Amino acid sequence: MELDQIEAVQTNQAPSPVGPYNQAIKAGGMLFCSGQIALHPITGEMVGAGDVRLETRQVLSNLKAVLEAAHCSAERVVRTTVFLVDLADFSDVNSIYAEMFST
């Protein structure tokens, strides 16, 4: 793969990276998205104050914005990884994920 086939994806509709990475990278016909947390893209503040449902909705909103900036959609997502602090939140998070990633 040549370097000119790699393209960074950036949108102001999702939080700017807080480190030396991109929101996503297009490479070889694939899109690799960086992890998201519940940051509001305009204020930079955490959303939800510990409410996992609100946090999950913000994370997915951020991810959707990155996908759209890359001219992609949730229907084309092959894999996600979710990190939960409390496994008791699984059901709430899973039900919200199902809204975005239904088959």
C-alpha positions in Angstrom: 0.0 0.0 0.0 1.3 3.4 -1.0 1.2 6.3 1.5 -1.0 8.3 -0.9 -3.8 5.8 -0.2 -4.0 6.9 3.5 -6.2 9.8 4.4 -7.0 11.4 7.7 -10.7 12.1 8.5 -11.6 15.2 10.5 -14.9 16.8 11.4 -15.8 19.5 13.9 -19.1 17.6 14.5 -17.1 15.2 16.8 -14.6 16.1 19.5 -11.1 16.9 18.4 -8.5 14.2 19.3 -6.9 14.8 22.7 -3.7 13.2 21.6 -1.5 12.6 18.6 -4.0 10.7 16.5 -6.9 11.3 14.1 -10.6 10.8 14.4 -10.4 8.2 11.7 -8.1 7.0 8.9 -9.1 5.8 5.4 -6.7 3.2 4.1 -7.1 0.7 1.3 -10.9 1.1 1.1 -11.3 0.6 4.8 -12.1 3.1 7.6 -10.4 2.9 11.0 -12.1 5.0 13.6 -10.5 6.1 16.8 -12.2 5.4 20.1 -14.8 7.9 21.3 -15.8 9.1 24.8 -18.8 11.1 25.8 -17.3 14.5 25.0 -19.5 17.2 23.5 -17.9 18.3 20.2 -18.5 22.0 20.8 -18.0 22.5 24.5 -15.4 19.8 25.1 -17.2 18.9 28.3 -18.1 15.3 29.3 -21.8 14.6 28.8 -24.0 12.5 31.0 -22.6 13.0 34.5 -22.3 9.3 35.0 -25.6 8.4 33.3 -24.4 5.6 31.0 -27.4 6.0 28.6 -26.6 9.7 28.0 -22.9 8.9 27.7 -23.5 6.1 25.2 -25.8 8.3 23.1 -23.0 11.0 23.0 -20.4 8.5 22.0 -22.5 7.2 19.2 -23.4 10.7 18.1 -19.6 11.4 17.9 -19.0 8.2 16.0 -21.8 8.9 13.6 -20.3 12.3 12.8 -16.9 10.7 12.1 -18.5 8.1 9.8 -20.5 10.8 7.9 -17.3 12.9 7.5 -15.8 9.8 5.8 -18.9 9.3 3.6 -19.7 6.1 5.5 -22.6 4.9 7.7 -23.3 2.6 10.6 -24.6 0.0 8.2 -21.1 -0.5 6.9 -19.5 -0.9 10.4 -17.9 -4.4 10.7 -16.7 -4.3 14.3 -16.8 -2.2 17.4 -15.3 -2.5 20.9 -17.0 -1.2 24.0 -15.3 -0.8 27.4 -17.7 -0.7 30.4 -16.7 0.3 33.9 -19.7 -1.6 35.3 -21.0 -4.7 33.6 -24.4 -4.0 35.1 -24.6 -1.2 32.4 -24.4 -3.8 29.6 -28.1 -4.0 29.0 -28.6 -0.2 28.7 -25.6 0.2 26.5 -26.5 -2.7 24.3 -30.1 -1.4 23.7 -28.7 2.0 22.6 -26.1 0.3 20.4 -28.9 -1.7 18.8 -30.6 1.5 17.7 -27.6 2.4 15.6 -26.2 -1.0 14.6 -29.4 -3.0 13.9 -29.2 -5.5 11.1 
